[in-house]
Amino acid sequence: MKKLWIIGSVLIAFILILGLAGCSGGTAGNSNTVVANQQQGIWVTGEGKVTVTPDIVNITMGVQSQEASVSDAMQKASDAMANIMAVLKTNNIADADIQTQQFSVNPQYSYDQASGKQNINGYNVTNTINVKLRDISNVGTFIDAVVAAGGNLTVINNVNFTVEDPTKYYDDARQKAVDDANAKAKDIATLSKVTLGKPTYVVETSSTPYPVYYGYSAAGPAIMSGQSSTSVNAGSTDIILDVQVAYSILP
């Protein structure tokens, strides 16, 4: 009786091993099929680009002050920033279009070779904001007014022309991207001497408006002494959308 029980247990274990092996083999087969299907056909990426005129400009600006004491640095930065904010109000910049980007207070150190220690010799206060300017016809004049208000503490990191709502241009860019993909696929099929089938996979991979940046160095005293107005031009910006398409190959 004991022998029969042992033999039965061995048979059951053997059957279970065969079953597991069969399941594993089936899974591998399905995985290979999926990989094979992904590698079949002609894969291309089409690009659609629409060039438009910017309708807004984002300007990162603010103040930076360094003084021996943190209170003096804070006070001077606060006064200069208040003057800049007054310019924004004069130009009817809405509160919703003003956003703080950075505010920091950092000690400045010097190294004493004799003692081998670092000593605090001042404090640096930085306060920058991002301003969305909707009237882009007089950007240079606006920057001049900001620089004059902030004086030597003024910081302007960049001027970024872009479009506020790029989605209204996506349909045109998308059509151009699909047309570009179709043309590429046909060329590849012709060169490869195969017959191009229908698309089997389509995905939109990106839709990004490319802003135009302008660097700017503040020059408060020069502006205030009668220098001509800063020249800043909006130019154009590109809205680019990509699609990836897979086409079948007909027998």
C-alpha positions as CSV (number, residue, x, y, z in Angstrom):
1,M,0.0,0.0,0.0
2,K,2.9,2.3,0.9
3,K,4.6,1.6,-2.5
4,L,1.4,2.4,-4.4
5,W,1.2,5.8,-2.5
6,I,4.8,6.6,-3.4
7,I,4.3,5.7,-7.1
8,G,1.2,7.8,-7.3
9,S,2.9,10.8,-5.7
10,V,5.8,10.5,-8.3
11,L,3.3,10.4,-11.2
12,I,1.4,13.4,-9.9
13,A,4.6,15.4,-9.6
14,F,5.7,14.4,-13.1
15,I,2.4,15.5,-14.5
16,L,2.6,18.9,-12.7
17,I,6.1,19.4,-14.1
18,L,5.0,18.7,-17.7
19,G,2.0,21.1,-17.2
20,L,4.3,23.9,-16.0
21,A,6.7,23.3,-18.8
22,G,3.8,23.5,-21.3
23,C,2.6,26.8,-19.8
24,S,6.1,28.3,-19.9
25,G,6.6,27.3,-23.5
26,G,3.2,28.9,-24.5
27,T,4.1,32.2,-22.8
28,A,7.5,32.4,-24.6
29,G,5.8,31.6,-27.9
30,N,3.3,34.5,-27.4
31,S,6.1,36.9,-26.4
32,N,8.1,36.0,-29.5
33,T,5.0,36.5,-31.6
34,V,4.5,40.0,-30.2
35,V,8.1,40.9,-30.8
36,A,7.9,39.6,-34.3
37,N,4.8,41.6,-35.0
38,Q,6.4,44.8,-33.7
39,Q,9.3,44.3,-36.0
40,Q,7.3,43.7,-39.2
41,G,6.4,46.4,-41.7
42,I,7.9,49.8,-42.4
43,W,8.3,52.2,-39.5
44,V,8.7,56.0,-40.1
45,T,8.5,59.2,-38.2
46,G,6.7,62.2,-39.8
47,E,7.2,65.8,-38.8
48,G,4.8,68.6,-39.2
49,K,6.0,72.2,-38.6
50,V,3.9,75.4,-38.5
51,T,5.7,78.7,-38.2
52,V,3.6,81.4,-36.4
53,T,4.0,84.8,-35.0
54,P,4.3,84.9,-31.2
55,D,1.5,86.6,-29.3
56,I,3.0,86.8,-25.8
57,V,6.5,87.2,-24.2
58,N,7.6,85.7,-20.9
59,I,10.4,87.7,-19.2
60,T,12.3,86.5,-16.2
61,M,13.4,89.5,-14.2
62,G,14.1,90.6,-10.7
63,V,16.8,91.9,-8.4
64,Q,19.9,90.7,-6.7
65,S,21.5,92.5,-3.8
66,Q,24.7,91.8,-1.8
67,E,25.5,93.6,1.4
68,A,27.5,93.0,4.6
69,S,24.4,92.4,6.7
70,V,21.4,90.3,5.7
71,S,19.0,93.1,6.8
72,D,20.7,95.6,4.5
73,A,20.7,93.1,1.6
74,M,17.0,92.4,2.2
75,Q,16.1,96.1,2.4
76,K,17.8,97.1,-0.8
77,A,16.4,94.1,-2.7
78,S,12.9,94.9,-1.4
79,D,13.1,98.6,-2.4
80,A,14.4,97.8,-5.9
81,M,11.7,95.1,-6.4
82,A,9.0,97.5,-5.2
83,N,10.1,100.0,-7.9
84,I,10.0,97.2,-10.6
85,M,6.5,96.2,-9.4
86,A,5.4,99.8,-9.8
87,V,6.4,99.6,-13.4
88,L,4.4,96.4,-13.9
89,K,1.3,98.1,-12.5
90,T,1.9,101.1,-14.7
91,N,1.9,98.8,-17.7
92,N,-1.3,97.1,-16.6
93,I,0.3,93.7,-16.0
94,A,-2.3,91.5,-14.2
95,D,-1.5,89.8,-11.0
96,A,-2.2,86.5,-12.6
97,D,0.6,87.2,-15.1
98,I,3.2,87.7,-12.4
99,Q,4.7,84.6,-10.7
100,T,7.7,84.4,-8.3
101,Q,10.4,82.2,-9.8
102,Q,13.1,82.4,-7.1
103,F,13.6,84.0,-3.7
104,S,16.8,83.2,-1.8
105,V,19.0,84.5,0.9
106,N,22.6,83.1,0.9
107,P,25.6,83.9,3.0
108,Q,28.8,84.8,1.1
109,Y,32.0,83.2,2.5
110,S,35.7,84.1,2.3
111,Y,38.5,81.8,3.2
112,D,41.1,82.9,5.9
113,Q,44.4,81.2,5.0
114,A,45.9,82.0,8.4
115,S,43.2,80.3,10.5
116,G,42.1,77.9,7.8
117,K,38.5,78.9,8.4
118,Q,35.6,80.2,6.3
119,N,34.2,83.5,7.4
120,I,30.9,85.1,6.4
121,N,31.6,88.4,4.7
122,G,28.2,89.3,3.4
123,Y,24.7,88.1,2.2
124,N,23.2,87.7,-1.2
125,V,19.5,88.2,-1.7
126,T,17.9,87.2,-5.0
127,N,14.2,87.8,-6.0
128,T,13.1,86.9,-9.5
129,I,9.7,86.8,-11.1
130,N,8.3,85.6,-14.4
131,V,6.2,88.2,-16.2
132,K,3.8,87.4,-19.0
133,L,3.6,90.4,-21.3
134,R,0.6,90.4,-23.6
135,D,1.5,93.6,-25.5
136,I,4.6,92.6,-27.4
137,S,4.8,95.7,-29.5
138,N,7.0,97.6,-27.1
139,V,9.0,95.0,-25.3
140,G,12.3,97.0,-25.5
141,T,10.7,100.1,-23.9
142,F,9.2,97.9,-21.2
143,I,12.6,96.4,-20.4
144,D,14.2,99.8,-20.3
145,A,11.6,101.0,-17.7
146,V,12.2,97.9,-15.6
147,V,16.0,98.4,-15.7
148,A,15.7,102.1,-14.8
149,A,13.4,101.2,-11.9
150,G,15.6,98.5,-10.5
151,G,18.9,100.2,-11.2
152,N,22.1,98.3,-10.7
153,L,20.3,95.6,-8.8
154,T,18.2,94.6,-11.8
155,V,18.4,91.0,-13.1
156,I,16.9,90.0,-16.4
157,N,17.6,86.3,-17.2
158,N,15.8,85.8,-20.5
159,V,13.1,87.0,-22.9
160,N,11.0,84.2,-24.3
161,F,8.6,84.8,-27.2
162,T,5.9,82.1,-27.7
163,V,2.2,81.6,-28.4
164,E,-0.2,81.3,-25.5
165,D,-2.5,78.7,-27.2
166,P,-0.5,76.5,-29.6
167,T,-3.3,73.9,-29.8
168,K,-5.2,75.8,-32.5
169,Y,-2.2,75.2,-34.8
170,Y,-2.0,71.4,-34.1
171,D,-4.5,70.3,-36.8
172,D,-2.3,71.9,-39.5
173,A,0.9,70.5,-38.0
174,R,-0.7,67.0,-37.6
175,Q,-1.8,66.9,-41.2
176,K,1.7,67.8,-42.3
177,A,3.2,65.2,-40.1
178,V,1.0,62.4,-41.5
179,D,1.7,63.6,-45.1
180,D,5.4,63.5,-44.3
181,A,5.2,60.0,-42.9
182,N,3.2,58.7,-45.9
183,A,5.8,60.2,-48.3
184,K,8.7,58.6,-46.4
185,A,7.0,55.2,-46.3
186,K,6.3,55.3,-50.0
187,D,9.9,56.2,-50.8
188,I,11.2,53.3,-48.6
189,A,8.8,50.8,-50.1
190,T,9.9,51.9,-53.6
191,L,13.6,51.7,-52.8
192,S,13.1,48.3,-51.1
193,K,11.0,47.0,-54.0
194,V,8.0,46.0,-51.8
195,T,4.3,46.9,-51.9
196,L,3.2,49.3,-49.2
197,G,0.1,48.4,-47.2
198,K,-2.1,50.3,-44.8
199,P,-0.9,51.8,-41.5
200,T,-1.1,49.3,-38.6
201,Y,0.1,51.6,-35.9
202,V,0.0,55.4,-35.4
203,V,1.1,57.4,-32.4
204,E,1.6,61.2,-31.9
205,T,5.0,61.5,-30.2
206,S,5.4,65.2,-29.5
207,S,3.7,68.5,-29.9
208,T,6.0,71.3,-28.8
209,P,6.1,75.0,-29.5
210,Y,9.7,76.1,-29.8
211,P,10.1,79.5,-28.1
212,V,12.5,82.2,-29.2
213,Y,14.9,83.3,-26.5
214,Y,16.8,86.5,-26.2
215,G,19.4,87.2,-23.6
216,Y,19.6,90.6,-22.0
217,S,22.1,92.2,-19.7
218,A,20.9,94.9,-17.4
219,A,22.6,98.3,-17.8
220,G,20.7,100.7,-15.4
221,P,23.0,103.7,-15.5
222,A,23.4,103.6,-19.3
223,I,19.6,103.5,-19.7
224,M,19.1,106.3,-17.3
225,S,21.7,108.5,-18.8
226,G,19.9,108.6,-22.2
227,Q,20.9,105.5,-24.1
228,S,18.6,104.6,-27.0
229,S,15.8,102.2,-26.4
230,T,16.6,98.5,-26.3
231,S,15.8,96.7,-29.5
232,V,13.9,93.3,-29.0
233,N,12.1,91.7,-31.9
234,A,9.4,88.9,-31.6
235,G,10.4,87.2,-34.9
236,S,8.6,83.8,-35.4
237,T,8.3,80.6,-33.5
238,D,7.8,77.0,-34.7
239,I,5.1,74.6,-33.5
240,I,6.4,71.0,-34.3
241,L,4.4,67.8,-34.0
242,D,5.7,64.3,-34.8
243,V,3.8,61.1,-35.6
244,Q,5.3,57.6,-35.7
245,V,3.6,55.3,-38.2
246,A,4.0,51.6,-39.0
247,Y,2.8,50.3,-42.4
248,S,2.2,46.7,-43.4
249,I,4.0,45.2,-46.4
250,L,1.7,43.5,-48.8
251,P,2.7,40.0,-50.2
